[in-house]
Structure formats: C-alpha cells, structure tokens
C-alpha cells in the first residue's frame, strides 16, 4: 500500500506555479507600484485629538498597511506616527480588509 505525501500550502502553490509555467498558462501579473517591506512596528494614528494604537505590517514606498485592534471608522486624512523611527506622515485610507487598512501617504 502506497501512502500519498501530504503537501503544505506552500508546496502546492509551488507545484501549481511550476505546472502553469511548463504548460504555458498565463502567470499572475504583479500590479504593485513599489516593493513591500514587511515590518512589525507599533504606531499611532492621530486625528481630532484622539490617538489609536496600530501595528504597521508593511511599508512600500508610497504608504503602509496597518492592523487595528478593533474596527474603527477613520477620517479622510490623519497622522501616522512610529515613535521608535521618528516617523510622522499624513495619510489617507485607500483600502480595508477587516482590521487591516492600507494607507497612502499624502503629499
């Protein structure tokens, strides 16, 4: 009796990609304008004299993705600060997925 190996999700994705490449199937096109850099930093969103703690998860050149502890309605523009980096930027939300929010830096 032969037992089939159990593949991890990463292995399955790799084999699917390899199969698609060899079979001439179209690959997904990367649509991001800038490389994302994964981070795990504490930050603070500030607006109307309120401060909300957040976790900065990645930092591409033009914005960041943050995690919030609870879903919060954000204004059109606010300040994001990362104290340990002396980082302060005005941001606006551009996408949202449950507690993760994508922010763009305002020029």
Secondary structure, DSSP 8 states (H G I E B T S, - for coil): --------HHHHHHHHHHHHHHTT--------SS---EEEEEEEEEETTEEEEEEEEE--TTEEEEEESS-----SSEEEEEGGGTEEEEEEEEEEETTEEEEEE--
